[in-house]
Each structure stands twice: as structure tokens, then as C-alpha cells.
Amino acid sequence: MKLDELIEYLKYKDLINFKNIDITGISYNSNTTKKGDIFVCMVGEHTDGHKYAKMAIDKGAVALLVEHKVDGVTVPQVQVDSTKYKIADIADRFYSSPSKGINLIGVTGTNGKTTVTHLIQKIMEGNHQKCALIGTLGYKLSSTSEYRNAKHTTPQAPELQATLRMIKDIEKIDNVVMEVSSHALDQNRVGGCRFNGAVFTNLTQDHLDYHITMENYFKAKALLFQRLQEGSFAVINIDDEYGERFLSVVPEGVKKLTYGVKKQADVMAEDIDFSSNGAEFTMVTNDKEYRVSLHMNGMFSVYNVLAAVTTAIAMGISVETSLKALQNVHGVAGRFEVVNKKPLVIVDYAHTPDGLENVLKTAREITPKNGKLICVFGCGGDRDATKRPKMGAIAQKLADKIIITSDNPRSEDPQQIITDIIAGLKSVDPETVTVEPDRHEAIAMLKTVANNNDVVMVAGKGHEDYQILKDKTIHFDDREEVRKVFAGSVI
């Protein structure tokens, strides 16, 4: 693509050394820049891409997208107000706006995004429609295909647009359901994407290290709904305390559907029962009732199913088709995943106060009267520290015994993170509270601590197969660790 085509609709401030050259790619990391790329000088929290512009040119970059002139270079420079935002515009243009030809559904919220996207994918396939998925675990072209790796919940704009173009043109798939993170919305990674539908799961404390306030967090999430165009749809969890606010930002001409358990909604769940086998409830729509049996457990699973089925209704898929598609679904990797039966050991991604509370309440529902509930958890480093004592208080309140350990400490001292967690405890009774900073050792302790009738929740990392330490990232998978500890037990 010629440079003038790439920037045809771009609101730029200045053109420096302009030559109408061929652009064959977009890069924002000088280490991976290729010949023919336009290099985007991204300005972030920790680095400034302008410093690496000359390195990118040495690698083959033939043009720069800049916020200020880079001296001493002869390649064309396109100056804009914010490279962080404009990279999405040029990515959308370079890949010829792939989302225009796709039924693109965005799912956002603090918890539940991964499961809801997987459930929607299952429903669409049950309706004989191909559907690709983009999210935390990577991207996959069908519910039975393997994940392909992703660096972020929502990829950076060039990777995202390239993926959408591949899905549309090469794989011939016209439906995509995508997790949309607050970071992606705030950083405009999904700029240029035309969403046919948006789904809101819930909004609870998370990412305040980045957003600072819950109001900023809400405003970032709300962008997904504010940008919906006439003829699209919005699906809202009306039970959430932010539900009404999300409804209020949806533009005129956009179809609105709600779901919930407590408040009146378009799709509701009533008469909910939980057992070790899963959840059962009655789904109530505007015109009919359906009895639902799930292999998934917990109130959060009920909400996730409501979100997916309501989304299907918005797309014209019958409730009968949706429920048939979901009847044999056992959940998503690392989301309330049972990895051992005696004791019952569950691994979950819960890493927020609300997420931990939800999974522990569900685990309590299935804990035998003669058993105890044990929780192994930690908190991530370089993230919102205010949630640490809250998670400590929740774990102590809901579990009979807690083992506090490391999550992904990153650059922080693991002991300091644990100290922050302990600050939320009412007491540190060695009979009920154990501290073991080494996560491997903390899980190994379960061999002697947990009895066959106990339920163990290993929370925080879920599907992750790595642990981020101060100076390196190592292979670490909670599920593998649990299986090693209980090798030979009944599963």
C-alpha cells in the first residue's frame, strides 16, 4: 500500500520528508521491524518509541509515525497527536477494515469474559455457523481447534486487524466473538473495529493500578457501548451495580437486552440449585420458561450462560438451540476447573476480590458437611495493591483454612505482597492461616493438609502455564502441580 493511501483518512499534524513510498507492514517494536514497515513511535508508561526510530530504520523501516520530529533521519515522518491512538487507524486502513465484513461481538467486564466468549462460540456452532474467538487464552478458529498464542487479552491493533483479516479471507469465517479489555479500549487497540454487538458481564475492582479510580475503569469499559452503531445490539447484566449506567450510554437505534437473577430482565434465572454435578435453574424469557441443567457450577456460571443465551437471542438464535449447544459444556480451561476428585481440587483464574468471593462461595456450596474448604492464593505484583487486604479478608471469611503464597510477583518482593494480604486478616491463627511464599511448596502442602472429603480452591493463575518473577519467567502450571501432588488419586 502506498503511504498516501495509508494516511488518506488520518488526521495528521504534519508531513516531514514526504515521499509516496510502498508500505508493506506496520511495526511498533524495533526488534521485530521488517523491511518495508512503517514504524510507529509508541509513547507508553515505561518507554518512548521515538528513541528506537533509528534502530527501526536500520532494520528496514521506510517511514515513521511520530508525535514529534525525529532528527537525523531521511525517511518520511507522519506527525500525529497520539501514536498510541492513531496506530489503530492505520492498522484498520492497512488491512482494509476487516471488521466491516464480520459479525463482530465484543464481550467486556471484570470477570466472565473468557467463559462468555466460549459459550457464544459454542452456541453459534450449534446454530451451524462458523465462529472464531479472540481472547485471554489466544485465538481459536473453532471450539474444537487449538489456541494460537496471544500477548494480551485484546491484541495490539496491527495484530488484531491482521487476525480479523485472516479469519475473514483465509479461514472464510464471518463471525468473531472477542474479549475486549479495559486497557484495549483505553489505549484504542480496538479502534476501527465495527462491533455488531457488545456484552457487559460485571464491573468490580481490578486494574486500578492503571485506571486509578473505578470511574475511570467504568468510562473505559463504556467506550465499547458508546461506539455501537445503529442496528447493532447491547447485552447488559442488569443486576450489576453499573448495569443501569451501561444501559444509559448505549446510543439510540441500538437494540438493548438485559439479563439477571435479582432484577427484572429480558432473560432471567429462577429456582437455582447447585450440586457437585453442576447448576440447575429455570430460564425465563419474555414468552417462555426453560429448565436448564449445566455441567458448570456456581452463580457466576449461571450469569455467564444468561449472557451467552441473551446474546444469541439478540442475533436471532432460538433459546432451544442455545441450550442444546451448552448442555455438554464443562467450562473453560482454568475456570473452576476440577483437577482432582479426592480431595476435590479446583483451579480458577480468580484474581480480584469479587472473583475470589464468587468461586469460594461456589466451592462452599459443594463442600461436604464433614469436609473443610481450603484456599491457596496470592496476589500479583506491580498491580493494584489495594485489593490485596480485601482478598485476604474474603479468603479468611469464606474458607476454613488459607494458604497464602505468591502469584506473579513480577518486580515486587513476594513477602511484601503477602504482608499486604495479611493486613486484611482478622487474626493469623497458625491452625487456619499458613504462609508459604513458594507456590510450588504451597501446593505441595495440600498432600498433608487436605483430606479426601475436603474441597481445595487454588486461585489466581488458572490457565496460565508460567510464573513471572523479578528477573525471569518460569514454567508453572497450577493444574500440573496439583496432579503431581495427588498422582495416583481418583480423578
N, C-alpha and C positions, 0 to 999 in steps of 0.2 A: 504494500500500500504506500502511495506517495505521502509525504509529510503534509502537504496541503490538504489532502483528503482526511488524514487522521485528525487534524485540528480544525476542520471546517466549521464545526458547531461548538468549538471550545471557546469559552470566554477567557481570552488571554490578555495580558497587560502589554506585552512587548515581544517582538521577534528580533533575535540577535543572530547575526551571521547567517541569515536565512538562505537556504538552498533547498530546492524541492527534490530531496533525495528519497530513495526507497527505504521504507521501514519494514523489517521482517520479523520483529518481535518487540516485546516490552519487558524490561527488567528493572528491578529496584535493589538488587544485591550485586555489588561489583564482582563478587566471587563467582557468580553464575551468569554474568553477562556474556552474550554471544555476539558474533559479528552481525551487524545489521540492526541491532536493537536500538530503541530509544531508551535511554537510562533516566529513570525518574528519581530525582534527588529528594527522597522522603525525609521529612523532618519529624523525628519521634521524641519519646521521652528520654532516650539514652544516647541517641546518635543523630548525626546530621549527614544526610546523603551527599550534600554538596562537597564534603571533604573527600568523597570517594569517586567524584566525577572523572578525574583524570585517570584513575585506575580502571574505571569502566571503559573509557575511551581506548586505553591500551588493550583492553580485552576485545574491542571491536565495536563499541557503541558509536553510532554515527550521528546521534542527536541527543539533546538533554531536555528534560522538563524540569524547570528550576523555579525557585521563589525569588532568587536574586542572581545576578550575573556571576558566572564562574569565570574568573580572569585566566588568561593564558591558554585558552583553548580556541580552536578554529571551527569546531562543529556547530551546527545550528543549535540555538537555545530558545526554547519557548517558555516565556516567563508568565507564571500564573500566581494567584493569591495564595493557593494552598495545593501543594503537590499531593498531599495526603488525600484530598477530596477529588482532585482532577484526574488522578490515576484511574479512577473508576470510569470516568467519561471517555478517556482514550481507549481503555480496555473494551468497553462496550462498543465503541466505534470500530476498533481494530477487528473484533470478532463478529461484526455485522449484527449487533443486537440480537443474540440468540434467544433471549427470553421472550421476544415478541412472538415467536412461533411455538412456544411451550406453555402448557398449563402448569404454571409455577406456583406452588403453595409454600408459604413461609410459616414456620412454627417458632414462636418465641415465648420466653418465660424463664423463671429461675430454675425450676425443676420440671421434668417430664418431657422435655423437647425430644430427646432421643427416642424414648418409647413411643411417643405420639407419631413421630415421623415413620417409624417402623410399622405401626398399626395401620396408618393411612396407606402405606405401600402395599401391605397385605390385602387391605380392602379393595384397592384398585385392581390388584391382580385377580382377586376373587370376582371382580366385575369384568374380567377378560381384557384389561388394559395394562400395557406395559408401564412401569413407573420406576424411575431411578430415585436414589436417595443421596443427599449430601449432608454430612453432619460430623459429630464428635468422633465417631469411630472411623471416619474416612468417607468414601463414597462407594456405592454399590449399584449395579445396574438392574438388579432384581433381588427379591427377598432370599433367593437361594444362591446367589453369586457371592464371591469372596469380596471382602472390603479391600479397597485400594486406599493407600495411606493419605492422610490429610494432616497439615501442620496446625490448623486451627479448627474450632467448631465451624466457623464460616471462613473459607479460604480468602486470601487477598484477591482483589479484583481481577488481575490478569489470569490467575489460576482458575478462579470461579467462572469467568466468561469463557475461557478455553474449555473447561469441563462441560459447561452447558452446550457449547457448540459441538463438542464431540458427542455428547448424548443425543443431540438432535440430528446431526448429519451422518455420523458414522454408525451409531447404535440404533438409529431410527426410533427413538423413544420420545414421545410427545408429552409425558407427564413427569414432573420432578417435584419431590417434596423435600424441603430443606430446613435444617435448623438455622435460625438466624439469631446470633448472639448480640448482646447489647454493645459489645466492642465493635462488631461489624457494622452495626447501624451508626454508632457514633463516629466511626472512622470512615464511613461511606464505602465500605467494601462491597456493599450490595447496590451501590449507585448504578443506575442504568437498568437494574432488574425491574421487569414489569410483573408484579405479583398478581395472579388471578385470585388468590385467597390468602388470608392471614389468620393464624390461630394463636390465641393467648391462653397459656396454661395457668400461670400464677406469678406473683411478684413478691419475693421475700428477700431478706438481707443477703446480699452477695456482691462481690466485686466493688465494695465501697473503697478499696484501696485505689481504684481507678475513677469511679464516679463521684466519690466523696460523700454525696448525700443520696437518700432514697428518691428525692425529687428528680435529681439528675438521671438516676437509673431509670425511673419511670419515663422521663422525656426521651431517653434513648430508645427504649422499647416502643414507645408510642409512634416513633417515626415510621415503623413498618405499616401501621394502620392509617396514619395521616396521608401516606403516599398512595394508598389504594385508589384506583380509578373507577369510574362509573362502570357498572356491570360486573364488578368483582364482588367478593364476599368477605365478611369478617366473622370469626367464630370466637366467642368470649366466654371465659369461666366467670359467670355472674356471682358465684359465691365468694370469689376473691375480693379483698377489700379495695383493690384497684379496678375491679371489673367495670363498674359504672363509669369510671374515668376513661377507660379504654373505649367503651361504647361511645362516649361523648366526642372523641376525636375522629371517629370514622366519618368520612365525607358523605355528603348527600349522594344518592344514587348507588351506594354500596349496600348490598344485602347483609343484614345483621341477624345472626343466630346466636342464642345463648345456651349454655348447659350448666348444670349444677345439681346439688343434692339438697341444699338448705333453702335456697330462694327459688321462687317460681321461674322456670326457664322453658325454652322450647324443647329441650331434651333433658330429662331428669332421671335419677336413680332413686328407687324407694325399696323398702324391705330388704336391706343389705345384710348379708350374713357372710362371715369368714370362717374358714376351717383350714386345716393343714393342706387340703387339696386345692384351695383357691377361694374365689369370691363368687357369691351368687346374689343377684338383685333383680328387681323389676325395672325395666327401662320404659319410661313413659314419654311418648311424643304427643303432638297435638291431637292425633287421631287414633292412637292405638297403644297397647301395652305389650311388652315382650319380656319373657323370663329369660335371664341371661346367666349362664354358668361359665366361669373363667378358670383357666389353669393358673392365672396370675393372682396375686394376693395383695391385700391392703387397700385402704381407701384411695391412695394415690393411683392405684391401678384402675379403680372404678372411674376416677376423674379422667385418666388417660383414655380409657375406652369411650367415655362420653365425648371427649374432644374429637376423637377419630371418627366416631359414628356421625356426630353433628357435622363434621367437615364433609363426610360422604353425602349426607343429606343435601348440603349446600351445592354439591356437584351433581345432584340428581340420581344418586345411587340409593337403592332401597335399603331399609334397615335390615330386612331379611338377608339380603346379600352380604351386608357388612357383618352381621353376627355369625353367619355361616363361615365367613373368611377368618373370623377371630376365634372360633370355637376350639381350635387345637394349638393356639399360640401360647407358648410357655414363657414369654418375656424376652428381654434383650440382654445380651452379654453384660455382666457386671451390674445389672439392675435387679436387686432382690434375687440373685442367682444362688440356688441351693447347690453347694459343692460337696456336702457330706450329710448323711442322714442320722447317724448315731455317734456323737451328738449331731443335732441339726445345725449345720454351719451355713450361714448366708453371707454372701459378699455383695456389697452395694456401694455405689458411687457417692452416696450421700456425703456432702462436704459443706453443707450450710446448716444453720440451726434448724430451719424448717424441714429440710431434707432428713436430718438425723432424727428429729422428733417423729416424722411420719413413718420411717422404717422401723424405729423402735416400738412405736405403738402397734404396728402391724405384727412385729415379732412377738410382742407381749400377748397378742390375741391367740397365737398358736403355741405359746409356751405351756407345757403340761403343769397341772397343779403341783406335782411333785418334782418339778424341774425349776431351774433358775435361768434368768436371761443375763447373758454376758455380752458386753460390748467392748470391742477392740477398736480404737480410733485415735486419730491425731488431727492436726490442722496444718495446712500448707504454709510454707514460709513466703515472705515477700508478698503477702496478700493481706486483706482486711483483718487486722489483729483484734478488732472489737468483737468479732464473732467467736473468738476462742473461749472466753469465760462463759459465754452463753451456751456453747456446745457442751462444755464441761458440766454445767448445771443441768442441762437436758439429759445428758447421759446418766448422771447420778440419780436423777429423779425417776427415770424410766427403767433403768437396768438394775439388777441385783448386784452385779459386780462389773467394774470397769477396769480395763487395762489401757492406760494412756501411753501412746507411743508416737513415733514420727510418721509423718505423711510424706510430702515432698518438701523438705526443709529449705531447699534452694540455698540462698546465701546466708540465711539466718542460723543462729545457734539453736539446734534442736531442743536443748534444755530450756532456753528462754521461751520457746513456743509452748513447751509443756508447762512451764511456770505460769504462763498466761492462761492456759486451760484450767489449771488447778485453782486459779484465783476465783473461778466461778463455783467451786465446790463448797458445800456447807461444812464438810469435815473431810479429813484424809485418814479414814479408818483403814489400816492395812488389811483388814478382813474383806473389805469391799472395794478398795482402791489400790491398784498396782501401777507403778511407773516403770516402764522398760523402753528407753529411747530407741533401741534396735528393733525395728519392725519384724525382722526375721525371728528374733528371740521372743518377742511379744506373742507372735502367733504360735511358736513352738510351745509356749507355756500352756496352751489350751489342752495339750495332751494330759497334763496332770490336774488342770483346774476344772475342765468340763466333763461332766458325767453324761451317760447315754441319754438321759431324759432332758438335758439342758438344750437351750437354744442360744447360739452364738451369732452375733452380728459383727462382721468385720467391715468397718465403714471407711469411706474416704477415697479409695482409689478405684474400686470397681473393675472395669475392663482394662485399666492401664497395666502395661507389662514392663514398666520402668519406675525407677525412683530417682528424683532429681536431688542430688546432694550439692554441697557447696562447690566442689571442684570437679564433679563428674556426674554423669548419668549412668546408672547401672540397671541391669535387667532385674526386674522384681515384679512378680505377679501374685497377688493375694490368693488367687484360686490355686495356683501351683503350690504355694507354701502350705495352704490348708491340706491339700491332698497328700503332700509329703508327710505331714504330721499324723494324719489319720489313715495312712496307707494300710490297706487290708480290712478296713472297717466297712460296714454295709453302706452302699450308696445306690 
